[in-house]
C-alpha cells in the first residue's frame, strides 16, 4: 500500500504543481480519502456484482420476462460480459492493487499480466460494444419496420455478438506484445509493466489514444446518435397515432403498440444513460492523461479523478440488474420468485 500511495501522491502533486500549496494539500487529502474508501468499496462491490450478474443471466436465460428472444440474447450477453469484467478487472486487478502488501508476493511470482491484460481489455470491449449492438437492434426494431423481421432475430443477435467478441479479442492481442508478464500493481490505466522503450514511444501513444477512442469514446457518440433518432421517431409516430385514434372508436382504449414502444424506450434509455454517466469520468481522464503526456496541458485534472472514474466504471458492471428490476415487471417477479425459492420448503412445513 505504501508503494501505491507514494506513486499516486507523486502523480497527483505533479499534475497540479502550479495550483499552490493549499490546492496540493487538498488534492492529497481527497486522494487519500479515495484510497481508504476503495479498501471497503471494492470488496463490497465484488461481493454484490458476482451474484447479481449470475442471477440476471439465470433469470433472462429462462425466457420468462416477456422479452423477445433477440432482446434476451443481447441482455444475457451484456450480463455475461459484465461478470467477466468484474472477475478480471475488479477482483483480479483493483482489489490486489488496494491490498498490495498481501497480493504482491503472489502476483510477482506469476508472470501472466500480459495475458491478463488481453483478456481484461477484450472483456471490457465486449461489455461496451454489446451495449452498442443492443442499442442498434432497438433502433432497427423501432425506426426501421421493413428491416425488423430480418435483423431483429435471435440468429442475427448471435452472429453480431459472436463477431463483436472475435473482433474484441483480435484488437487486444497487441497488449500481449506491448506489456511484460509482470504486474505493476500501481493504480494506473496500464497495470502491467510495459516493455523497455514502449512507454514513451510514439507508437505507444497512438495505440493508447486509439484504445480510448474506440472504447468508450466512439460508442458514446453512436449511442447518443441512435437514441436521439429513436426518441425522435417515437415522438413523431406517437403524435400521428394519437391523431388517427382520436377519430376512431379506439380513442379511449389503451394502445398496446405504443405501450410496448414506451417500455422499450425506457429500457433502452436507462441502459444507455447508465453507461454514459458511469463511463464518462474515466474516459475524460484517460484522454486527458494521454494529451498531457503529449504536452497539451490546457486543463489540470487531479489524480483522484482517475480513482473516481475507476469506481464508477466498475459500478456500471452491476447496475443493469437494478435497471431491469425497475423497468421490467416480469423480471421483477422472476427475481422475487428466485429469492423466495430457498425458503419455500420452510414455508410449506410451517403451513402444514
N, C-alpha and C positions, 0 to 999 in steps of 0.2 A: 504493500500500500504506500510505502514511503517513496519508492521509485516513481510510481504512477503520480502521486501528489506533486512531487518535485517537477516532473515533466510537465504536468498540467499547469502548475504555477508559472513555470518559465514561459510557456506558450501564452498564458493569459497576460503576464506582465509585458511580454514582447509585443503582443497585439494591441496594447493600449498605452504604449510607452509615452505618448505625448499628452496624456489626459490629466496629468497632475497626480500628486501623492494621494490625495483623498479618493480620487476615482480608482486608482490602482488598488488601494486597500478595500474599497467597497466591492470591486470586482473579485478580489481574492476571497472575501467573506462569502459572497454569493456562490462562487465556485466550490468553496469548502462545504457549504451547506448542501449543494447538489451532490457532492461526493458522499456525504453522510446519508442523504435521502436514498441514494441508489443502493446502498447496502441493505436497505429494507425493501425498497420498491422492486428491485429486480427479482429477488426470490419469491416475493408475493405474486408478482405478475406471472412468473413461470408456473407457480402452483395453480394459478387460475387459468392461464391460457391453454395449457395442455388438455385438461379435461373439457374445457369449454369448446375447443375445436373438435375434439373427439366426439363429443355429444352432438355437435352440429352435423358432422359427417354422417353419424348414425341416423339421426332424425331425417335429414334430407335424403339419404340413400333409400330409406323405406318408401319414399314417394307418396306420403300421405299428407302433404302440406298444401294440396290444392294448386301446386305449381306445375307447369308443363315439364316434360322430360328434358327439354332443351335448357330451360332455366335452371332446373335442378342440377343438370350436368355442370353448368358453369359455377353454381354456388358451391357444389361439393368440391370442385377443383380449387376454388378460391380458399375454402377452409383447409384443404389438404396442404396447399402452398403456405398458408399462414402457419400451420402446425410445423412444417419443416423450418420456416424462418425462426419460430420460437425455439426449436431444438438447436439449430445450427448457429443462430445469432445470439439469442438471449441466454440460453443455457450453456452453450459451449464457447461463447466469446465474451459476453459482457459480465456474466457472473464470475468467471475466472479473473477478469480484469479487476473487478471490485474486490475480490478476495485473492489478491495476487500472491501474498505470502503462503497461502495454503496450496495454490494451484501451480505456482511457478516451478517447483522441483519436478512435478509430474509432467507438465507440458513441455518443459525444456528437454526432457528425455524422449519425447515422441515427436520427431521431426516430420509432421504431416500438415503443417499450416497451409502450404500452397494448395494441397488437395482440399483442405477445409475451406479455403477462400473460394475456390472454383464452385464447390457445392453451395456455399452460402450465397454468393452473388447470383448464381443460377436460380436458386430458390427465391431470392428477393425479386429478380426479374420476372419470374413466373407469377409471383404474388401481384406485382404491379400490372403486368400485361394481361393477366386473366381478368382483372377489373376492366381493362380497356376492351377486351373481347366481349365481355358481358354487356358493357355499355353500348357497343356497336350492334350487338344482337338485338337489344331492346330498341335501338334506333330503327333498325330494319323492320322489326315487328310492328312498331307504331307508325312510322312515317312512310314506309315503302310496302304497301299491301301486296303489290304484284310479286315482290321477291320473298315475302314472308313464308309462303308454303315451301319454297325451295331452300331457303337459307336457314330458317329458324327450326331446325330439326335436330334430333339427338345425334344423328350420324355426322352432320356438319359440325356440331359443337365438339364432338370427339376429335374430328380431323383438325379443327382450329386449335384446340387445346394441345393436341399432340405436336402440332407444328411449332407452336409457341415454346413448348418445353424443349424440343430439339434445338431450336434456334438460340434459346437462352443458354443451353449447355455449350453450344459451339462458340457463342460470343464470349463466354467467360473462361474458356480454356486458356486464354492468353495469360491469366493471372498465375497459372502454374509455372510459366516460364519467367515471369517478372519477379515473383516472390521466391524466397527460400523456404525451406521446410520449418524454420524456426519461428516460434511465436514471439511477437514484440511485447505483448501484454501491457501496452500503453493505450489509453483511450483516444486513439487517433482513427481517422477514417480507414486507414490501412493497418490492420492489426498483425500482419506478418512482416518480418524483416525483408526488405527488398534486396535484390542482388546489387553488388557493388557497381556504382556508376549509374544506376537506373533512376534513383530518386530525384536527382537534379537534372536529368536529361530532358531534352525537348520531346522525345518520343513518349516518355512517361507523362509529361504534361498533356500531350494530345490525347493519350489513352484515357487519362483520368477525367479530362474535360468532357470527352465524348461519353464516358460512362455515366456521368451525372446528367448530361443532356438526354440520353436515351432512357435513363431511369433515375429520377422520375420527371425530368424537365419536359420532354416531348409528350409523355402521357398526360401531363397537366393540361396542355393546350388541346389535345384531342378530346379529353373528357369534357372540358368546358365548351368546345365547339359542338360536340354531339348532343350534350344536354341542352344547350341553347336552341339548337334546331328541333330537338324533340319537344321541348316545352312550347316553343312557338307553334309547332304543328298541332299539338293538343289543344292549345287555346283557340286556334283558328277553327279546327274541326268541331270543337265543343260549341262555339258560337253558332256555327252553321247547323249543327244537330239540334240545338235548342230552338232555333227558328223553325225548323221543319216540324218538330214535335209540338210546337206551340199551336200549330194549325191542325193537329190531329187529336184523336181521342186518347192518345198515349201521353198526353201532357202531364197528367197527374201521377203517372206510374214511374217507377224507377227505371232508369236506362241501364241494363246490365253491361252493355258495351262500354259506356262511359265510366261505370263503376270499376270495371276491370282495368281500364286505362288509368284511372285515378290511383288504384293500388299499385300498378306497375310503375308509375312515375314517382310515387312516394318511395318505393323500394329503391328505384334507380338513383334518385337524387340523394337519398340518405347514404347509400354506399359511396357515391361519388364525393359528396361533401365530406364524409368521414375520411376518405383517402386524401383529399386535397388539404384539409385542415391539419391532419396529423403528420403529413409528409412535408409540409411547406417549410418548416423551420430548418430541418436538416438539409433540404435541397438548397435553400438560400445560403446557408453557412458553407456547405461543401463547395459551391460555385465561387463564393467569395474567397474561400481559402485558396483555391487554385489561382484566382485572379490576383490575390495578394502575393503569391509566390512568383507571379509574372510581373510584379512591381506596379500593379494597378491598385492603389491604396486610397481611393477616394472616401471609403467608409470604413470605420473601425468597428469590428464586432468582437466583444469579449469572448473568452474561451467557454464560459458557462452556457453560451447559446448552443454550442455543439452538444453539451450534456443534455440540455432540454430537448434538442432535436432528436437525439437517440431515444430518450424516454418516450416521446410522443410517437415516433415511428414504430417502436416495439409495441406500444399500446394499441396501434391500429391492427395488430395481428389477432386481437381477441374482442374487438368491438362489433364486428359484423353480426355475431350471435345476438347481441343486445338489440341490434337494428332489426333482425328478423323477428325477435320476440315482440318488439314494439309494433312493427308494421304488419306482421302476418298472423292473423288469428289462429289459423290451423297449426302453424309452427308452435305457437304459444301453448296450444292444447297438447300437442305431442310432447313438448318439453315438460309440462306438468305431469303427464302420464308416466314419462320416463323417471322423473324424480320420485313419484309415488310408488313405482313398481317394487323397489326393495322392501317397502313397508306393507305391501298388500297382504302377504301371509299373516302378518301380525294382526292387521285389522280383521281378517276373516276369523282368526281364532278368538279374538275378543268378542266378536259379534255372536259366534256360535256358542 
